[in-house]
């Protein structure tokens, strides 16, 4: 009995020492362990099976958007890496170099890929010539090596598994659309399959990927209140294309640069699953990606007919498409229950002599430990319903935690107070200025490494930026008023006059609430412009592709407006 109790006792309480709890869960669930190479991991069957399901689910989503899989070499010549200056400078401290082949020194060093932009560009520079060759929408599943000084299982290791997508396009708009599309693919996957709620946004220039124009990120909140970057999508513009000589001829035989994107998600996401859903008994895996969705546990299996019925049940579940297994070992039921909980298997099905006699089983949920009696002839349907309920419950629980740990700061003092005394996200205004960003980091991030900042650009602590926005808004309304006056539209003129008066009141007030109201006005104007563009395209009978693109832009503008309203309402709370 002492050994049976040790399985649970070997996990440190999550709220007592979160870092040790995480290490204990990774070890006891046999997800991975350190190899003989410092900073590199052995991915064990339980951990790798989770990655296989992540890979399968995500790869399916990729291919639905037109992505093709490829594989490029692990070695990159130094001369190739040097072509994009910002890129190599960003990765130089993490690069591992190969300098010998066998016993012979190499004429040129090769780096072990930290990422593969340079290799993809090299291929495309030799194969893309015409507009007919575009777009290229490629992805590879591979490992990369970055010489990290501090490592931690799944979260940060020198070699890790990931996927890296790379695309090139004829136009800026197509590349930007793909960048945002892949960010949304990640968001949909992580929220719906991994049951992890996210905060999405664009990184600041100082935080973006080396060589990128824009970097979009999905951020998850861990149970200890720290944010984890869980996936990124980068818009490169044509910097890489120009550096590597990638160009194409259009229909008029004119030469143009291409526009590039890249996007990636790694085994770090397994760490997020552990830290968002796990508890003091071990893993809690969302059913959509759990390698085993249910484990059959025969009770009093030594009695006649119990094992036979349990195996019959297992076969029926597998035939119905469930990922199921049986624990018919000689361990006690208590041990088996603890192990199932440790491994995070979403449900277990207990079946013993009395259950067989009554034509039923007992389904036990991992997330709540609720016991549900189900008739044997209903098991295939009811298990599906229970698994889906667990999936939704895990998301809602994590979402409630995230939402309760988003704090609003309306000035710098409030921001510093939250950083020092709270965990989670800070919702705040930021003018977009680098100096302001550094000041915020200096005064808040040093207070706690766990706080993350949600910055809404367009609203600002900086009065100069605010004043400029006020001036632009007043000029825009004034132009519309002049047009209405010239065309004798008195009703429109009076409406604009009232709007101008309101804007001036907000501008003279200068509070964050007023800045939020101005931000809403700008978003409303954007929605109107996008709606007008769409209506015009429909009236003129433009193609379905053009109309669909304009509809997406309208939807995005409406989402921005909804976000602006939410920000304004948050300030009122």
Secondary structure as GFF3:
##gff-version 3
##sequence-region A 1 573
A	DSSP	alpha_helix	2	9	.	.	.	ID=ss1
A	DSSP	alpha_helix	18	28	.	.	.	ID=ss2
A	DSSP	beta_strand	32	34	.	.	.	ID=ss3
A	DSSP	beta_strand	41	43	.	.	.	ID=ss4
A	DSSP	alpha_helix	45	64	.	.	.	ID=ss5
A	DSSP	beta_strand	68	69	.	.	.	ID=ss6
A	DSSP	beta_strand	75	77	.	.	.	ID=ss7
A	DSSP	alpha_helix	78	81	.	.	.	ID=ss8
A	DSSP	alpha_helix	85	91	.	.	.	ID=ss9
A	DSSP	three_ten_helix	92	94	.	.	.	ID=ss10
A	DSSP	beta_strand	96	101	.	.	.	ID=ss11
A	DSSP	beta_strand	104	112	.	.	.	ID=ss12
A	DSSP	alpha_helix	117	127	.	.	.	ID=ss13
A	DSSP	three_ten_helix	131	133	.	.	.	ID=ss14
A	DSSP	beta_strand	136	145	.	.	.	ID=ss15
A	DSSP	beta_strand	159	169	.	.	.	ID=ss16
A	DSSP	alpha_helix	172	192	.	.	.	ID=ss17
A	DSSP	beta_strand	198	202	.	.	.	ID=ss18
A	DSSP	beta_strand	214	221	.	.	.	ID=ss19
A	DSSP	beta_strand	227	237	.	.	.	ID=ss20
A	DSSP	alpha_helix	239	243	.	.	.	ID=ss21
A	DSSP	beta_strand	247	249	.	.	.	ID=ss22
A	DSSP	beta_strand	255	257	.	.	.	ID=ss23
A	DSSP	beta_strand	259	266	.	.	.	ID=ss24
A	DSSP	alpha_helix	268	277	.	.	.	ID=ss25
A	DSSP	beta_strand	294	298	.	.	.	ID=ss26
A	DSSP	alpha_helix	306	319	.	.	.	ID=ss27
A	DSSP	beta_strand	324	326	.	.	.	ID=ss28
A	DSSP	alpha_helix	333	343	.	.	.	ID=ss29
A	DSSP	beta_strand	347	351	.	.	.	ID=ss30
A	DSSP	alpha_helix	353	358	.	.	.	ID=ss31
A	DSSP	beta_strand	360	365	.	.	.	ID=ss32
A	DSSP	beta_strand	371	375	.	.	.	ID=ss33
A	DSSP	three_ten_helix	376	378	.	.	.	ID=ss34
A	DSSP	alpha_helix	379	404	.	.	.	ID=ss35
A	DSSP	beta_strand	406	408	.	.	.	ID=ss36
A	DSSP	alpha_helix	412	421	.	.	.	ID=ss37
A	DSSP	beta_strand	425	430	.	.	.	ID=ss38
A	DSSP	alpha_helix	434	440	.	.	.	ID=ss39
A	DSSP	pi_helix	441	445	.	.	.	ID=ss40
A	DSSP	beta_strand	452	457	.	.	.	ID=ss41
A	DSSP	alpha_helix	463	486	.	.	.	ID=ss42
A	DSSP	alpha_helix	490	509	.	.	.	ID=ss43
A	DSSP	alpha_helix	512	539	.	.	.	ID=ss44
A	DSSP	alpha_helix	544	572	.	.	.	ID=ss45
###
